[in-house]
Amino acid sequence: MNPYVNPEPAVDPGRRLAEALHAQAVSSAAAPGVHPAAPAARRSPQPRPDAALRRQIVWALVIALLAGLVLGAGIGLVSLLFPGVLPTVG
């Protein structure tokens, strides 16, 4: 017999899983003397001391990237629209 064949093909595997999880939750909730661990108190997130520096570096990189794009597009347009104006390289 193939071990991967569902022995009860009429029963949906997702439904079987849901029923098993529900039964496990009900049995753990009904267990006497067992209390679930209280969630740990969450601290408010502290701002990183170098957050301002990181933000400045990111902005500098974004500005440098945009300046490079504008310069490259400008040189490309000059090269296409006015051939011979730019000096040859190489």
N, C-alpha and C positions, 0 to 999 in steps of 0.2 A: 504494500500500500504506500502511496506517495505521502510523505510526511507534510507536504505543503497544501494538501487538499483539506478544505474546511469540512469537518465531520458533519456539521449542520449547515448546509448551503442556504437554507431559508433564513438563517439568522445573520443579520448584518454585523460584520466585525466591529464597526464603529459603535453600534448599539451595545454589543457585548462589553466593549471597553468602557463605555459610559456607565453601564450597570455595575461593572466591577469597581470603578472609581467611586461611584455613589455608595456602594456597600462598604467600601473601605472608609469613606468619610463618616458614614453613619456609625460604624462600629468604633472608630476612634473617638467620636464625639460622645458616645454612650459609655465609654470606659470610665469606671469610677476612680477617683483619685488621680487621674492623669490630667494635668492642665497643660495646654499648649504654652510654649514659651512666649512671654510677652515680647512684642517687637522692641528692639532697642530704640531708645530715644535718638532721633536724628538731630545732629548739630546743624546749625545754619551754615551754609557754605561760606568759607572764608575766602576773600579775594586773594589771588596769588600776588605775592609782592612784585613779581616781574610782569604782571599783566599789562601795565601801561607801556612798558618797554616793548613787549611783544606786539601790542597794537600799533605802536609807532613803526616797528620794523615791517609789519604786514602792509601798512599804508605806503611806506616808502617803496616796497617791492611792487605794489600795485601801480603806483605812479610811474615807476621806472618801466614797467611792462607796457603801460599805455603810451608812454613817451616813445618807446622803441617801436611800437606798432605805428604810431603816427609818423615817425621819421622814416620807417621802412616803406610805408604806403606812399609818402611824399616822394621819396627817391624813385620808387617804382613808377609813379605817375609821370614824373619828369622824364624818366628814361623812355617811357612809352610815347609820351606826347611830343617831346622835343628831342629826337635822336641826335646825337653828336654833341649835346650841350655838356653832358657829364664826361669827365675824362675816362679813358679806358683803363682797366686794371689788368696788368699782366702783359 
